[in-house]
Amino acid sequence: MECKAEKIAQSCPCTWVSCPIRGKCCDCIARHRSKDELPACYFSPEAERTYDRSFKNFAKDKGLI
């Protein structure tokens, strides 16, 4: 399977543009999972800009709590 990181990075919602794994979804998800977090693409633009990737912030963002 071909990695499409360069193409994906163009539409990645993460505002940390200097991230070394930006556009590499497999690496991004693995990194955030190891920290008990979710990646930027799970959050609304407003919640993403807080850089709080916690499950609690995700639930708050989605109106679950």
PyMOL Python script that loads the backbone (N, CA, C, O; Angstrom):
from pymol import cmd

cmd.read_pdbstr("""\
ATOM      1  N   MET A   1       0.847  -1.177   0.000  1.00  0.00           N
ATOM      2  CA  MET A   1       0.000   0.000   0.000  1.00  0.00           C
ATOM      3  C   MET A   1       0.894   1.242   0.000  1.00  0.00           C
ATOM      4  O   MET A   1       1.893   1.309   0.716  1.00  0.00           O
ATOM      5  N   GLU A   2       0.526   2.179  -0.785  1.00  0.00           N
ATOM      6  CA  GLU A   2       1.273   3.434  -0.913  1.00  0.00           C
ATOM      7  C   GLU A   2       0.844   4.436   0.163  1.00  0.00           C
ATOM      8  O   GLU A   2      -0.348   4.626   0.404  1.00  0.00           O
ATOM      9  N   CYS A   3       1.821   5.070   0.800  1.00  0.00           N
ATOM     10  CA  CYS A   3       1.521   6.106   1.786  1.00  0.00           C
ATOM     11  C   CYS A   3       1.215   7.407   1.050  1.00  0.00           C
ATOM     12  O   CYS A   3       1.955   7.815   0.155  1.00  0.00           O
ATOM     13  N   LYS A   4       0.134   8.041   1.433  1.00  0.00           N
ATOM     14  CA  LYS A   4      -0.302   9.278   0.789  1.00  0.00           C
ATOM     15  C   LYS A   4      -0.175  10.463   1.740  1.00  0.00           C
ATOM     16  O   LYS A   4      -1.002  11.374   1.722  1.00  0.00           O
ATOM     17  N   ALA A   5       0.873  10.445   2.575  1.00  0.00           N
ATOM     18  CA  ALA A   5       1.046  11.452   3.616  1.00  0.00           C
ATOM     19  C   ALA A   5       1.082  12.870   3.071  1.00  0.00           C
ATOM     20  O   ALA A   5       0.470  13.764   3.656  1.00  0.00           O
ATOM     21  N   GLU A   6       1.777  13.098   1.977  1.00  0.00           N
ATOM     22  CA  GLU A   6       1.866  14.468   1.440  1.00  0.00           C
ATOM     23  C   GLU A   6       0.499  14.991   1.031  1.00  0.00           C
ATOM     24  O   GLU A   6       0.174  16.149   1.292  1.00  0.00           O
ATOM     25  N   LYS A   7      -0.297  14.157   0.397  1.00  0.00           N
ATOM     26  CA  LYS A   7      -1.637  14.566  -0.031  1.00  0.00           C
ATOM     27  C   LYS A   7      -2.555  14.777   1.180  1.00  0.00           C
ATOM     28  O   LYS A   7      -3.315  15.744   1.236  1.00  0.00           O
ATOM     29  N   ILE A   8      -2.472  13.867   2.132  1.00  0.00           N
ATOM     30  CA  ILE A   8      -3.308  13.962   3.330  1.00  0.00           C
ATOM     31  C   ILE A   8      -2.944  15.195   4.150  1.00  0.00           C
ATOM     32  O   ILE A   8      -3.830  15.854   4.696  1.00  0.00           O
ATOM     33  N   ALA A   9      -1.665  15.515   4.243  1.00  0.00           N
ATOM     34  CA  ALA A   9      -1.218  16.666   5.037  1.00  0.00           C
ATOM     35  C   ALA A   9      -1.848  17.967   4.560  1.00  0.00           C
ATOM     36  O   ALA A   9      -2.026  18.893   5.352  1.00  0.00           O
ATOM     37  N   GLN A  10      -2.182  18.048   3.294  1.00  0.00           N
ATOM     38  CA  GLN A  10      -2.795  19.264   2.749  1.00  0.00           C
ATOM     39  C   GLN A  10      -4.174  19.520   3.341  1.00  0.00           C
ATOM     40  O   GLN A  10      -4.599  20.670   3.444  1.00  0.00           O
ATOM     41  N   SER A  11      -4.881  18.454   3.732  1.00  0.00           N
ATOM     42  CA  SER A  11      -6.229  18.627   4.278  1.00  0.00           C
ATOM     43  C   SER A  11      -6.314  18.245   5.759  1.00  0.00           C
ATOM     44  O   SER A  11      -7.405  18.224   6.329  1.00  0.00           O
ATOM     45  N   CYS A  12      -5.186  17.947   6.375  1.00  0.00           N
ATOM     46  CA  CYS A  12      -5.170  17.565   7.786  1.00  0.00           C
ATOM     47  C   CYS A  12      -5.660  18.735   8.636  1.00  0.00           C
ATOM     48  O   CYS A  12      -5.186  19.858   8.464  1.00  0.00           O
ATOM     49  N   PRO A  13      -6.610  18.490   9.557  1.00  0.00           N
ATOM     50  CA  PRO A  13      -7.152  19.580  10.372  1.00  0.00           C
ATOM     51  C   PRO A  13      -6.267  19.982  11.549  1.00  0.00           C
ATOM     52  O   PRO A  13      -6.594  20.928  12.266  1.00  0.00           O
ATOM     53  N   CYS A  14      -5.174  19.293  11.755  1.00  0.00           N
ATOM     54  CA  CYS A  14      -4.284  19.630  12.869  1.00  0.00           C
ATOM     55  C   CYS A  14      -3.624  20.979  12.605  1.00  0.00           C
ATOM     56  O   CYS A  14      -3.072  21.208  11.529  1.00  0.00           O
ATOM     57  N   THR A  15      -3.685  21.868  13.589  1.00  0.00           N
ATOM     58  CA  THR A  15      -3.111  23.199  13.414  1.00  0.00           C
ATOM     59  C   THR A  15      -1.630  23.251  13.792  1.00  0.00           C
ATOM     60  O   THR A  15      -1.001  24.302  13.671  1.00  0.00           O
ATOM     61  N   TRP A  16      -1.073  22.142  14.244  1.00  0.00           N
ATOM     62  CA  TRP A  16       0.357  22.071  14.527  1.00  0.00           C
ATOM     63  C   TRP A  16       1.063  21.681  13.229  1.00  0.00           C
ATOM     64  O   TRP A  16       1.381  20.513  13.008  1.00  0.00           O
ATOM     65  N   VAL A  17       1.301  22.670  12.381  1.00  0.00           N
ATOM     66  CA  VAL A  17       1.808  22.423  11.026  1.00  0.00           C
ATOM     67  C   VAL A  17       3.242  21.918  10.995  1.00  0.00           C
ATOM     68  O   VAL A  17       3.659  21.361   9.979  1.00  0.00           O
ATOM     69  N   SER A  18       4.010  22.085  12.054  1.00  0.00           N
ATOM     70  CA  SER A  18       5.381  21.590  12.074  1.00  0.00           C
ATOM     71  C   SER A  18       5.490  20.175  12.644  1.00  0.00           C
ATOM     72  O   SER A  18       6.598  19.682  12.857  1.00  0.00           O
ATOM     73  N   CYS A  19       4.377  19.527  12.890  1.00  0.00           N
ATOM     74  CA  CYS A  19       4.378  18.167  13.427  1.00  0.00           C
ATOM     75  C   CYS A  19       5.070  17.227  12.442  1.00  0.00           C
ATOM     76  O   CYS A  19       4.717  17.211  11.263  1.00  0.00           O
ATOM     77  N   PRO A  20       6.045  16.447  12.901  1.00  0.00           N
ATOM     78  CA  PRO A  20       6.769  15.560  12.000  1.00  0.00           C
ATOM     79  C   PRO A  20       5.949  14.397  11.462  1.00  0.00           C
ATOM     80  O   PRO A  20       6.357  13.763  10.489  1.00  0.00           O
ATOM     81  N   ILE A  21       4.811  14.101  12.067  1.00  0.00           N
ATOM     82  CA  ILE A  21       3.976  13.006  11.566  1.00  0.00           C
ATOM     83  C   ILE A  21       2.673  13.500  10.933  1.00  0.00           C
ATOM     84  O   ILE A  21       1.763  12.710  10.682  1.00  0.00           O
ATOM     85  N   ARG A  22       2.589  14.773  10.682  1.00  0.00           N
ATOM     86  CA  ARG A  22       1.393  15.365  10.074  1.00  0.00           C
ATOM     87  C   ARG A  22       1.126  14.713   8.716  1.00  0.00           C
ATOM     88  O   ARG A  22       2.011  14.668   7.862  1.00  0.00           O
ATOM     89  N   GLY A  23      -0.069  14.218   8.522  1.00  0.00           N
ATOM     90  CA  GLY A  23      -0.445  13.552   7.280  1.00  0.00           C
ATOM     91  C   GLY A  23      -0.179  12.060   7.288  1.00  0.00           C
ATOM     92  O   GLY A  23      -0.606  11.348   6.379  1.00  0.00           O
ATOM     93  N   LYS A  24       0.516  11.580   8.299  1.00  0.00           N
ATOM     94  CA  LYS A  24       0.804  10.146   8.437  1.00  0.00           C
ATOM     95  C   LYS A  24      -0.164   9.589   9.473  1.00  0.00           C
ATOM     96  O   LYS A  24       0.190   9.397  10.636  1.00  0.00           O
ATOM     97  N   CYS A  25      -1.384   9.335   9.032  1.00  0.00           N
ATOM     98  CA  CYS A  25      -2.479   8.996   9.941  1.00  0.00           C
ATOM     99  C   CYS A  25      -2.169   7.809  10.845  1.00  0.00           C
ATOM    100  O   CYS A  25      -2.472   7.852  12.037  1.00  0.00           O
ATOM    101  N   CYS A  26      -1.575   6.757  10.304  1.00  0.00           N
ATOM    102  CA  CYS A  26      -1.263   5.583  11.125  1.00  0.00           C
ATOM    103  C   CYS A  26      -0.340   5.959  12.273  1.00  0.00           C
ATOM    104  O   CYS A  26      -0.562   5.545  13.411  1.00  0.00           O
ATOM    105  N   ASP A  27       0.694   6.742  11.982  1.00  0.00           N
ATOM    106  CA  ASP A  27       1.630   7.167  13.019  1.00  0.00           C
ATOM    107  C   ASP A  27       0.965   8.128  13.999  1.00  0.00           C
ATOM    108  O   ASP A  27       1.213   8.058  15.203  1.00  0.00           O
ATOM    109  N   CYS A  28       0.136   9.009  13.497  1.00  0.00           N
ATOM    110  CA  CYS A  28      -0.555   9.990  14.334  1.00  0.00           C
ATOM    111  C   CYS A  28      -1.492   9.295  15.326  1.00  0.00           C
ATOM    112  O   CYS A  28      -1.482   9.601  16.518  1.00  0.00           O
ATOM    113  N   ILE A  29      -2.281   8.379  14.834  1.00  0.00           N
ATOM    114  CA  ILE A  29      -3.213   7.668  15.709  1.00  0.00           C
ATOM    115  C   ILE A  29      -2.446   6.870  16.757  1.00  0.00           C
ATOM    116  O   ILE A  29      -2.814   6.878  17.931  1.00  0.00           O
ATOM    117  N   ALA A  30      -1.381   6.180  16.344  1.00  0.00           N
ATOM    118  CA  ALA A  30      -0.582   5.392  17.292  1.00  0.00           C
ATOM    119  C   ALA A  30       0.030   6.293  18.362  1.00  0.00           C
ATOM    120  O   ALA A  30       0.030   5.942  19.542  1.00  0.00           O
ATOM    121  N   ARG A  31       0.545   7.438  17.961  1.00  0.00           N
ATOM    122  CA  ARG A  31       1.161   8.359  18.928  1.00  0.00           C
ATOM    123  C   ARG A  31       0.142   8.849  19.943  1.00  0.00           C
ATOM    124  O   ARG A  31       0.406   8.841  21.146  1.00  0.00           O
ATOM    125  N   HIS A  32      -1.018   9.274  19.467  1.00  0.00           N
ATOM    126  CA  HIS A  32      -2.030   9.793  20.383  1.00  0.00           C
ATOM    127  C   HIS A  32      -2.625   8.688  21.257  1.00  0.00           C
ATOM    128  O   HIS A  32      -2.925   8.924  22.428  1.00  0.00           O
ATOM    129  N   ARG A  33      -2.798   7.490  20.704  1.00  0.00           N
ATOM    130  CA  ARG A  33      -3.305   6.374  21.520  1.00  0.00           C
ATOM    131  C   ARG A  33      -2.356   6.058  22.659  1.00  0.00           C
ATOM    132  O   ARG A  33      -2.791   5.747  23.768  1.00  0.00           O
ATOM    133  N   SER A  34      -1.049   6.137  22.386  1.00  0.00           N
ATOM    134  CA  SER A  34      -0.066   5.833  23.429  1.00  0.00           C
ATOM    135  C   SER A  34      -0.112   6.844  24.566  1.00  0.00           C
ATOM    136  O   SER A  34       0.397   6.582  25.656  1.00  0.00           O
ATOM    137  N   LYS A  35      -0.720   7.999  24.315  1.00  0.00           N
ATOM    138  CA  LYS A  35      -0.842   9.057  25.331  1.00  0.00           C
ATOM    139  C   LYS A  35      -2.279   9.183  25.842  1.00  0.00           C
ATOM    140  O   LYS A  35      -2.622  10.164  26.501  1.00  0.00           O
ATOM    141  N   ASP A  36      -3.128   8.176  25.533  1.00  0.00           N
ATOM    142  CA  ASP A  36      -4.556   8.203  25.896  1.00  0.00           C
ATOM    143  C   ASP A  36      -5.236   9.451  25.361  1.00  0.00           C
ATOM    144  O   ASP A  36      -5.976  10.128  26.075  1.00  0.00           O
ATOM    145  N   GLU A  37      -4.975   9.745  24.092  1.00  0.00           N
ATOM    146  CA  GLU A  37      -5.554  10.906  23.419  1.00  0.00           C
ATOM    147  C   GLU A  37      -6.159  10.494  22.089  1.00  0.00           C
ATOM    148  O   GLU A  37      -5.997   9.362  21.632  1.00  0.00           O
ATOM    149  N   LEU A  38      -6.855  11.436  21.483  1.00  0.00           N
ATOM    150  CA  LEU A  38      -7.362  11.287  20.120  1.00  0.00           C
ATOM    151  C   LEU A  38      -6.663  12.314  19.230  1.00  0.00           C
ATOM    152  O   LEU A  38      -6.258  13.371  19.714  1.00  0.00           O
ATOM    153  N   PRO A  39      -6.517  12.021  17.943  1.00  0.00           N
ATOM    154  CA  PRO A  39      -5.888  12.992  17.034  1.00  0.00           C
ATOM    155  C   PRO A  39      -6.835  14.141  16.688  1.00  0.00           C
ATOM    156  O   PRO A  39      -8.039  14.067  16.936  1.00  0.00           O
ATOM    157  N   ALA A  40      -6.281  15.184  16.122  1.00  0.00           N
ATOM    158  CA  ALA A  40      -7.021  16.409  15.797  1.00  0.00           C
ATOM    159  C   ALA A  40      -8.253  16.160  14.949  1.00  0.00           C
ATOM    160  O   ALA A  40      -9.264  16.840  15.119  1.00  0.00           O
ATOM    161  N   CYS A  41      -8.190  15.200  14.040  1.00  0.00           N
ATOM    162  CA  CYS A  41      -9.293  14.994  13.099  1.00  0.00           C
ATOM    163  C   CYS A  41     -10.594  14.543  13.769  1.00  0.00           C
ATOM    164  O   CYS A  41     -11.637  14.514  13.116  1.00  0.00           O
ATOM    165  N   TYR A  42     -10.552  14.195  15.044  1.00  0.00           N
ATOM    166  CA  TYR A  42     -11.763  13.804  15.761  1.00  0.00           C
ATOM    167  C   TYR A  42     -12.512  15.007  16.339  1.00  0.00           C
ATOM    168  O   TYR A  42     -13.668  14.878  16.743  1.00  0.00           O
ATOM    169  N   PHE A  43     -11.872  16.160  16.380  1.00  0.00           N
ATOM    170  CA  PHE A  43     -12.431  17.330  17.056  1.00  0.00           C
ATOM    171  C   PHE A  43     -12.962  18.378  16.082  1.00  0.00           C
ATOM    172  O   PHE A  43     -12.565  18.431  14.918  1.00  0.00           O
ATOM    173  N   SER A  44     -13.862  19.200  16.586  1.00  0.00           N
ATOM    174  CA  SER A  44     -14.310  20.361  15.819  1.00  0.00           C
ATOM    175  C   SER A  44     -13.126  21.322  15.698  1.00  0.00           C
ATOM    176  O   SER A  44     -12.193  21.235  16.496  1.00  0.00           O
ATOM    177  N   PRO A  45     -13.138  22.227  14.734  1.00  0.00           N
ATOM    178  CA  PRO A  45     -12.029  23.184  14.607  1.00  0.00           C
ATOM    179  C   PRO A  45     -11.787  23.992  15.887  1.00  0.00           C
ATOM    180  O   PRO A  45     -10.640  24.279  16.230  1.00  0.00           O
ATOM    181  N   GLU A  46     -12.847  24.352  16.580  1.00  0.00           N
ATOM    182  CA  GLU A  46     -12.709  25.133  17.813  1.00  0.00           C
ATOM    183  C   GLU A  46     -12.017  24.317  18.913  1.00  0.00           C
ATOM    184  O   GLU A  46     -11.105  24.809  19.578  1.00  0.00           O
ATOM    185  N   ALA A  47     -12.450  23.090  19.092  1.00  0.00           N
ATOM    186  CA  ALA A  47     -11.855  22.233  20.123  1.00  0.00           C
ATOM    187  C   ALA A  47     -10.432  21.834  19.747  1.00  0.00           C
ATOM    188  O   ALA A  47      -9.580  21.701  20.625  1.00  0.00           O
ATOM    189  N   GLU A  48     -10.165  21.645  18.476  1.00  0.00           N
ATOM    190  CA  GLU A  48      -8.816  21.268  18.034  1.00  0.00           C
ATOM    191  C   GLU A  48      -7.813  22.354  18.385  1.00  0.00           C
ATOM    192  O   GLU A  48      -6.684  22.049  18.770  1.00  0.00           O
ATOM    193  N   ARG A  49      -8.200  23.604  18.259  1.00  0.00           N
ATOM    194  CA  ARG A  49      -7.286  24.715  18.526  1.00  0.00           C
ATOM    195  C   ARG A  49      -6.863  24.818  19.997  1.00  0.00           C
ATOM    196  O   ARG A  49      -5.923  25.546  20.316  1.00  0.00           O
ATOM    197  N   THR A  50      -7.548  24.098  20.894  1.00  0.00           N
ATOM    198  CA  THR A  50      -7.159  24.105  22.305  1.00  0.00           C
ATOM    199  C   THR A  50      -5.980  23.168  22.566  1.00  0.00           C
ATOM    200  O   THR A  50      -5.355  23.239  23.623  1.00  0.00           O
ATOM    201  N   TYR A  51      -5.678  22.300  21.620  1.00  0.00           N
ATOM    202  CA  TYR A  51      -4.630  21.278  21.743  1.00  0.00           C
ATOM    203  C   TYR A  51      -4.896  20.295  22.877  1.00  0.00           C
ATOM    204  O   TYR A  51      -3.999  19.549  23.270  1.00  0.00           O
ATOM    205  N   ASP A  52      -6.117  20.286  23.407  1.00  0.00           N
ATOM    206  CA  ASP A  52      -6.503  19.310  24.431  1.00  0.00           C
ATOM    207  C   ASP A  52      -7.095  18.113  23.698  1.00  0.00           C
ATOM    208  O   ASP A  52      -8.243  18.159  23.255  1.00  0.00           O
ATOM    209  N   ARG A  53      -6.321  17.051  23.570  1.00  0.00           N
ATOM    210  CA  ARG A  53      -6.729  15.866  22.811  1.00  0.00           C
ATOM    211  C   ARG A  53      -7.307  14.760  23.692  1.00  0.00           C
ATOM    212  O   ARG A  53      -7.406  13.608  23.270  1.00  0.00           O
ATOM    213  N   SER A  54      -7.687  15.118  24.915  1.00  0.00           N
ATOM    214  CA  SER A  54      -8.190  14.124  25.862  1.00  0.00           C
ATOM    215  C   SER A  54      -9.570  13.601  25.453  1.00  0.00           C
ATOM    216  O   SER A  54     -10.318  14.255  24.726  1.00  0.00           O
ATOM    217  N   PHE A  55      -9.878  12.392  25.950  1.00  0.00           N
ATOM    218  CA  PHE A  55     -11.194  11.811  25.700  1.00  0.00           C
ATOM    219  C   PHE A  55     -12.280  12.684  26.339  1.00  0.00           C
ATOM    220  O   PHE A  55     -13.375  12.825  25.795  1.00  0.00           O
ATOM    221  N   LYS A  56     -11.960  13.267  27.497  1.00  0.00           N
ATOM    222  CA  LYS A  56     -12.933  14.140  28.170  1.00  0.00           C
ATOM    223  C   LYS A  56     -13.254  15.356  27.300  1.00  0.00           C
ATOM    224  O   LYS A  56     -14.417  15.742  27.175  1.00  0.00           O
ATOM    225  N   ASN A  57     -12.228  15.956  26.701  1.00  0.00           N
ATOM    226  CA  ASN A  57     -12.468  17.110  25.838  1.00  0.00           C
ATOM    227  C   ASN A  57     -13.238  16.701  24.580  1.00  0.00           C
ATOM    228  O   ASN A  57     -14.057  17.468  24.076  1.00  0.00           O
ATOM    229  N   PHE A  58     -12.975  15.499  24.078  1.00  0.00           N
ATOM    230  CA  PHE A  58     -13.728  14.982  22.928  1.00  0.00           C
ATOM    231  C   PHE A  58     -15.212  14.858  23.286  1.00  0.00           C
ATOM    232  O   PHE A  58     -16.077  15.293  22.525  1.00  0.00           O
ATOM    233  N   ALA A  59     -15.500  14.264  24.444  1.00  0.00           N
ATOM    234  CA  ALA A  59     -16.896  14.102  24.879  1.00  0.00           C
ATOM    235  C   ALA A  59     -17.567  15.463  25.057  1.00  0.00           C
ATOM    236  O   ALA A  59     -18.727  15.643  24.685  1.00  0.00           O
ATOM    237  N   LYS A  60     -16.844  16.402  25.619  1.00  0.00           N
ATOM    238  CA  LYS A  60     -17.367  17.771  25.799  1.00  0.00           C
ATOM    239  C   LYS A  60     -17.642  18.411  24.435  1.00  0.00           C
ATOM    240  O   LYS A  60     -18.688  19.026  24.228  1.00  0.00           O
ATOM    241  N   ASP A  61     -16.711  18.262  23.531  1.00  0.00           N
ATOM    242  CA  ASP A  61     -16.837  18.835  22.185  1.00  0.00           C
ATOM    243  C   ASP A  61     -18.054  18.279  21.449  1.00  0.00           C
ATOM    244  O   ASP A  61     -18.709  18.995  20.691  1.00  0.00           O
ATOM    245  N   LYS A  62     -18.351  17.000  21.676  1.00  0.00           N
ATOM    246  CA  LYS A  62     -19.472  16.351  20.995  1.00  0.00           C
ATOM    247  C   LYS A  62     -20.782  16.466  21.778  1.00  0.00           C
ATOM    248  O   LYS A  62     -21.803  15.907  21.376  1.00  0.00           O
ATOM    249  N   GLY A  63     -20.746  17.196  22.900  1.00  0.00           N
ATOM    250  CA  GLY A  63     -21.962  17.415  23.691  1.00  0.00           C
ATOM    251  C   GLY A  63     -22.401  16.194  24.484  1.00  0.00           C
ATOM    252  O   GLY A  63     -23.582  16.061  24.808  1.00  0.00           O
ATOM    253  N   LEU A  64     -21.479  15.308  24.799  1.00  0.00           N
ATOM    254  CA  LEU A  64     -21.814  14.092  25.530  1.00  0.00           C
ATOM    255  C   LEU A  64     -21.734  14.289  27.036  1.00  0.00           C
ATOM    256  O   LEU A  64     -22.270  13.489  27.803  1.00  0.00           O
ATOM    257  N   ILE A  65     -21.062  15.355  27.454  1.00  0.00           N
ATOM    258  CA  ILE A  65     -21.013  15.674  28.891  1.00  0.00           C
ATOM    259  C   ILE A  65     -21.217  17.157  29.073  1.00  0.00           C
ATOM    260  O   ILE A  65     -21.213  17.647  30.202  1.00  0.00           O
TER     261      ILE A  65
END
""", "prot")
cmd.dss("prot")
cmd.show_as("cartoon", "prot")
cmd.util.cbc("prot")
cmd.orient("prot")
